[in-house]
Amino acid sequence: MVHKNAGRTSELQPASPSIAQKGSPMIRFSMLAIAAAFSATSVQAATIDFNTQALDGFGSQKYKFNEDGFQVQIVPTSIFGMYLLNDPSKHLGMCNPSCPSNGTTAYYGMNETSVSFFGVNGGLFSLVSLDAAQTFTGSGNPLTLTVTGVKAGAVITATIFADPQAAETFSTFALNDFVNLSSLTITGGPEFAQFALDNVVLSAGAVPEPASWALMIAGVGATGGALRRRRPVRTTVSFA
């Protein structure tokens, strides 16, 4: 409203109540949903690199340890299952003819074994990426891995494959679908069970599912629409 009085003009606008204080329940709900979604994405990444677990020789029994907030379990899946946790350059006799090396300790499945990951406190986590190779270079075998994740009410799987030439050195594989897991297990393929593993990147904490993102986007739209509807209307009154 514009009010003219004694040659002076003053402009008045209706007070706009704070949305946080006087907004509709839908607006408040949308804002809370947005805040919850962004909060859920604040996760911490950990890299399981096995560097604290070097063994002096082969392992042939179930073995577990904790690293960076996760429990790692190694399980031979047959009576022939054996593994090495170390830098293969220090154990050349165990890698015949040779094993790929990242220059540090890594996991080497010599025969049928599996490696599983769990949150130490039972919390949810996601798989970001991992480095993998065939255990024995010069073997002419490809790399085949089966990745299995368990989440609420579902089991998801993926297969990693690298041809024999590419499998002789560590490569990084990103997996985007393994979110909100309670456990993760990696095993060799049924025909070529040997695999080497290093730098498994895991993110602790829940990640919004597609439905949660849809709710957040809908909330943003609803909030924006409400803000437009509540925009102050300016009126002018003229005095003769």
PyMOL commands that set and color helices and strands:
alter all, ss='L'
color gray80, all
select helices_A, chain A and resi 19-22+25-40+88-90+92-94+166-168+210-229
alter helices_A, ss='H'
color red, helices_A
select strands_A, chain A and resi 2-5+8-11+44-48+63-67+70-76+83-86+106-109+113-119+125-133+143-151+154-162+171-174+181-188+195-204
alter strands_A, ss='S'
color yellow, strands_A
deselect
rebuild
show_as cartoon
